Amino acid sequence: MINICKKIFVLVIIINSITTSNADVLATSLETSEAKETTSEERNSSQETKMPSELMESMPVFEGVKGSYIVDGLNGQILYSQEADQQVEVGSFSQLLLLYMVYQAIDQGQLNSQQEVWISDDVYELSQDYNIPNVPLRQDLPYSLSELMEAVSLNAARGAALALAEELAGTESKALQQMKDQLNEWGEKEFNLINVTGLSEDYQSGDSSTINQGKTNQMTAKTVATVAYHLINEYPECLKASQVYQKLFQADTSDAFEMTNPNLLIEESDSLYAMKDVDGLSASKTQEDGLNLVVTTQKNGLRLIVIVLGVKDEEKLYQISQELIELAQNIYRKETVIQANSPATHLNAIKVENGRENQLQLVYGEDLQLVVPIIDTAPRLVYQFTANSHVKDNQVKAPILAGTVVGQMQVDVADYHLPILQSGKGNAVEVKVANDIKEASLLQKIWSSIQKIWEQTWNSIRKFFTDLFN
């Protein structure tokens, strides 16, 4: 009788242990899942855009510069920063944002690059002003949207910019609001846009004495970098015009007018400042803050976007820009750290519930290239996987189709983490299911349930005796 009681007592304890253990496991899994989701959201909403202090200490600092910045044109990795959050008068750089909005409207089917654009009275009057960069426009014939975009890209033509704004949104003020909304969407807050053309606030068309009266558009170096990054990354065709030094507007007509690119750093300019592989973007000048330059270059697969703002002397502007380009080209390189469709082996196995296979076969959805220091021939990489809603308690339910995205893998270079623009593509790729997994048969489900019960029972028994003797 005593032995029977002992056996019953032990059995009760075991059953209780099983129940408690299962509850503990479930609670722990839920806590871990929530922590991962919260961490992921916090990381995405507060993405660091400051250069690490240890990196900045090794970088040159330039005097007489109100802002400078270098970003990678693919991921948006920040490679250099000096006074990047100071608002500076950038003048016509607002036209880069206008071009982005027009390209976006074409991409979304709202505009067509070959559609006819008729010239309003305001545009006509502004386009006849030769005190400012312009191409003369007529009102008795239409221009294609692409012609006007080319005039803005190559020559920063003010009248053409106003025509684009009116075609985009109906009025300049509506176009300007769209541009501001886009900057806000990218997370950029430090700017002051007063028009789409980049002219001074109090400038009266045709009156050269007012050309420098009032404020002009203001942005930070980081904001300019963000605009240039999205323009080049999403619509690389924009570089076709911005890398040309001189070209005739309306070349085959009696209205042919020569346009000249203000950016002397482009390779085609054949100036003292021209650099090989520089293929855009723009230069501007304001009375208060001086000369500004945003350029892009691609060498050995590394696309760089370099911004220099608020320099009084032209020679110094180009010398600093050249030095920054050479600095980045000599310090950094591009390295493929993940290849599309390669096995995703840098995460724990994800189990399949009620499936004909026990766990998922996973692959990476695309290539991932990172900017890494040239001196680090074999950089140590850190992988961090964040699951999405398909995955609960590190498992998914069958059936599940090939190509289903189960999360993202973020990859960092250990000890040399480069920050990323808040709206940049970033250093993460999708993790996808490699093959279809069908739902298990009834017999497989029963056998799986038996295995699970036995595994839970055995683990609980083992835990009980472990706790008992410890």
N, C-alpha and C positions, 0 to 999 in steps of 0.2 A: 504493500500500500504506500509506504514511504517513497519507494522507487517510482511508482506511478505518479505520485504528486510532484516529485522532482522533475519528471519528464514533462508533465503538464506546465509546470512553472517555467521551465526553460523554453517550451514552445510558445507560451504567451509572450515571454520577453522577446523572442525572435520575431514574432509577428509584429509586436509593437515597434521593434527596431526597424523592421522593413518599412512600416508606414511612416515612421519618423524620418528615416533615411531618405525615402522618396520625396517627402515634403521638403526636406532640407536641400536636396539636389535641385528640385524645381525652383525653390526660392533663390538659390545661388545663381542658377542659370538666368532667371529673370533679371536679377540685379546686374549681372555681367552684361546682358544684352542692353539694358537701359543705359548703363555707363558708356558703352561703345557708341550708342546713338547720340547721347549728349556730347560726348567728346568730339564726335564728327561734326555736329552742328556748331559747336563752339569754335572748332578749328576753321570751318568754312566762313563763319560770320566775322571772325576777328583775325583774318589772315595777315600775318606780319609783313609789312612792306618796308621795313627799315633795314639798312645794311647792318650786319653784326659789327660791333665796335672793333673786334680784333681784325676784321677785314678792312675796315675804314682806316685803321692805323697804318696799314701798309700801302694805302692809295695816296696819290698826290692831291694837294689842295691848291686851287688856283685863286690868285688874287684878282680883284676886279671882275668877278663873275657873280651874278645874282642867282644862278641856279644851273646845275648840270646833272645829267643822268644818263645811264646806259642800261638798256634792257635787251634781253634776248628776244628776237622776233618770233619765236615759235611758242615757247611756254610762258613768256613774260617774266622770266627770272631776272632779278635786279642785279646788275653786275657792278654798278658804280653809282654813287649818290653824293652830291654836295649842295646844300641849301635847297633841297628838292621840294620843300613845302612852302617856300616863299612865293607869294603872288608877284608876278612880273608882267609888265605890259608886253604882249606878244603880237599885237596888231593882226596881220593877215593870217596867223596860224589858225584862227577860227575857221578859215576856209577849208582846212583839212577835215574838220568835223562836219562841215556842210557837205563836202564830197562824200564822206562816209554815209550821211543820211540819204543822199541821192542814190548811191550804190545800193544801199539797203532797200530803198523804194523800188529800184529796178529789180532787185533779187526777189522781192515779194510780189512783183507783178503790178505795182501801182504806177510805175513809169516804164517807158521804153527808151533805150538809148538812142534810137533813131527817130523818135517822135519829133514833130515840129513844135518849135517854141517861138511864139510871137512876142515882140518886144514892147513893153509898156512905156508910158511917157517917162516914168521915173528912171527906168533902166536906160532908156535912150539918152536922157539928159546926163546921167552919170557916166555913160560909156563915151561921151564926147569930151570928157575932161582928160586932158593930156598931162596934167600936173601929177597924176597918179598912174600906177600900172593899169593898163587898159587895152582893150581891143575895141575899135569903133563898131557900133551895132546900128542897123537900120530898122525902120519900122514897116517898110513896104515889102519885106520878105522874111520868111521864117528861117530859124537856124535849128540844126539838129541838137538834141540834148548832149550828144557826145562831143560836138564841137565846142559847146560852152564849157563842158567839163574839162576838156583839154586846155582851154584858155585859162581856166582857174588853176589847173595842176601845174602847167608850165610857167605861166606868167603872173599868177595871182591877180588876174584881171578883175577889177572891182565891179564893173558893169555886168560882166558875165556871172559873177557870184550872186549879184542881186537877182538876175534873171533866173538862175537855178533855184534860189530861195522861193521866188514867186511861183515857179512851176511846181516845186515840191509841196508847198503848203498854202498857196494862194496869196499870202502876204509875207513880208519880211518878219513881222512880229510873230506870226504863227510858226514860221520856220525856226526863228530864234528860240521859241519855247520848246520846240521839238528837240533842238540841240541841247538845251539845258536839261531836259528830261532824260536824254540819253546819257549825259555825264552823271546825273544822279543815279541812273540805273547801274552804271559801272562802279558806283561807290565814290565818285569824285565830288567833293563839296567845295574845294578851294578854287573858285573861279568867279569872274565877273564879266559876263558877255553883254555888250551893249548893242552890237549889230553883227551882221553876217559878213560884212566886207572887210572889217579890220581897220576902217578909217577912224580918225579922231572924232570924238563925240560932237564937237562944235564945228566940224569942217563944213564949209559951204561950197558946194560943187562949183568949180570954175574960179574960185577965189583962193589963190595960192597963199595969201597971207594968213589964212585960217587953217592951213593944212596940219599944223601941230597944236591946235587949240583943243583943250579938253582931253579927257582920258580916252584910252583905247582899251580894247579887250585885254583882260588879265587872266593868266593861268599860272599854275606852278609848273616846274619842270616835270614833276610826276604826272600831272594832268596832261601835259603835252605828250609825254611818253605813252600814256594810256590811249589817247586818240590815235597817235601814229601806229601803235601796236595793233589796234583793232582794224584800222584801215588797211595796213599791209597784210595782216594775218588772214583777214576775211575776204579782202578784195585786192589781191596782189597785182591785178591788171592796172591798178592806179599808177604803178611805177613806170608803165610804158611811156607816159607823157612826162613825168617828173624827172626822168633821167636824160631828157633831150635838152640841149642848151639853146638852140635857136631853131625856129620853124615859122613858116608863114601861116597866118590865120586866113581862111578863105583863099587858099593858094592859087586856085585855078580861076579866079574871078578878078574883076577890075578893083575889088575891095581888098586885095591881098595886103596883109599887114604883118610886119615882122614882130614876133614875140621872142623875148629873151629871158632865160631863166635866171633869177637873182641868186641862185645857189651856185657859187663858184667852185664848190668842192666836188661836184659831179665830174666823172671822168671825161665826159664829152666837152666840158667847158674849155679845155686846153689852156687854163689859166695857171698862174704860179701855184695856186692852191689845189689844183685838181689832183684827185687820188684815184688810183686804180680800184675798180670794183664798187665805187660809190654810185648808187643808182637812184637817188632821190634824197630829200623830199622838198624842202622849202627854206627860204630865208626871209626875214622881215626886219623892219626898222621902226622904232618909235622915238619920239623926242625925249621923253622922260627917262626911259630905261636903256635905250640904245639898240644894239644889234642882237638878233637872235638867229639861231640856226637849228634845224632838226634834219638830220641826215640818216641814211641807212646804207649799209654795205653788206655784202655777202661774200665770204671767203671760206673755202674748205667746209662748206655746209653750215657755217655759223653766221646767222643773220643778226646783225647788230643794229640797234636804233640808238642814236646818240643825240642828246639835246644839250645845247649851251645857250643860256639866256643872259641878257643884260650886260653885254660887253660894249665898251665905248669905241674901241678901235677895231677896224676890219681885219687887219693883219693878225692881231691877237686872237680874234674870234676864230679864224681859220687855223691858226697854230694850235690853239687849245683843242679844237675839234679833231685835228689830225693826231695829236698826242693821245687823246682819249681812244680813238679808233685803234691806233697801234698798240696801246696799252692792253685793251681787251683782246685783241687778236693774239698778242704774245702771252697772255696769262691764261686764257680759257680755250677750251675745245669742246666739240660736241661728241657725245658718246651714246650709242644705243645701249640702253640697259634692259629693255624688254622688247621682244619681237612679237609681232602679231601672230596669234594662233599657236604660240609656244605653250607647253604645259605650265599651268599656274601651280608651282610647287612651293611657294613661299607662304603658305597658310595651312592651318590645320584642316584635316579632312572634313568635309561636310557630308553628313550621313543622309540617307534617303529613307523616309518612312513609307512602308507599304509599296516598295519598288522592287522590280526584278533585279536591280543591282543595289548593293548595300551603301555605296557612296558615289558622289559625283566625280566625274572626270572633268576638270576645269582647264580653260585656256584663257590667255590674255586677248582682249578684243582688238588691240592696235599696238603699233610700235610706240615706245616711249624713249625719247632722247633727252638727256640732261646736259646742261653746261657744267663741266667739271674743270678743275685746274689742270693745266698741261703737265705740271710736275708730278701729278698723281697718276701714274701709269695704270694702276689697278685700284681705283677708289673703292673703299669699303661702303657697301650700300645697306641701308636700313629699310625694311619692308613693313608696311602697316596696312592690314586689310580691314575694311569696314563693310559689313554685310548690309544688304538692303532688306526690304520687307518680305522677300521670298524666304528668307532664312529665319527660322525661329528655333532658339536653343540649339544652334549649330546643326540644324537639319532642315530638310525640305520634304514636302509631300509629293509623292508620285501621283499622276504622271507629270513629267516636266520635259519641255521641248529643248532641243539643241539651240543654242544662241540666246537662251534666257540669261539675262544679266542678274547675277546674285550679289554683286557688290563692286567695290573699287579697291585697287591696290595702289597705295601711295608709296613712292620711293624717294628717299633722301640720301644725299651723300653725307656719311658720318663725318663729323669734325669739320665739315666745310659746307654747312647748309646755306644755300642762297635763298633769300626771300623772293616772293613772287608777287607781281601786281595783283591787287585785289580781284580784278576781273580777268586775270590771265588764264590761259588754258590750264596751267598748273602741272604738277608732277604726279598725276594719278591716271590710271587706265582702268577700263572696265574688265571685270572677270566674268566669263561666260561659261555656260554649260556646253561641253564638247559634243555630246550626243544625246539623242532622245532616250528617256528612261520611261518605260511603260509601267503601269500599275501591276503589282504582283497578283498572281492567281490566289484563289481562296486557300488552297493548300499551303502555298508559300506564306500567306499572312498568318495562318494558324501556327505553322512551324516557327515563324519569326516571333510570334507572341510567346510561345513556349520558351524560346531561347532568351527572350527579354526577361520573362518572369524568373527563370532559373538564374540568370546573371544577377538580377537584383537581389534575389534570395541569397545567393552565395556571397555577394558583396556585403549584405547585411549581417549574415552569420559571421563572416570574417571580421567585420567591424565590431560586432558584439564581443567576441572573444578577445580581440585586440584591446578593447577598452577594459574588459574584465580583468585581464592580467597586467594591465599597465596602471 
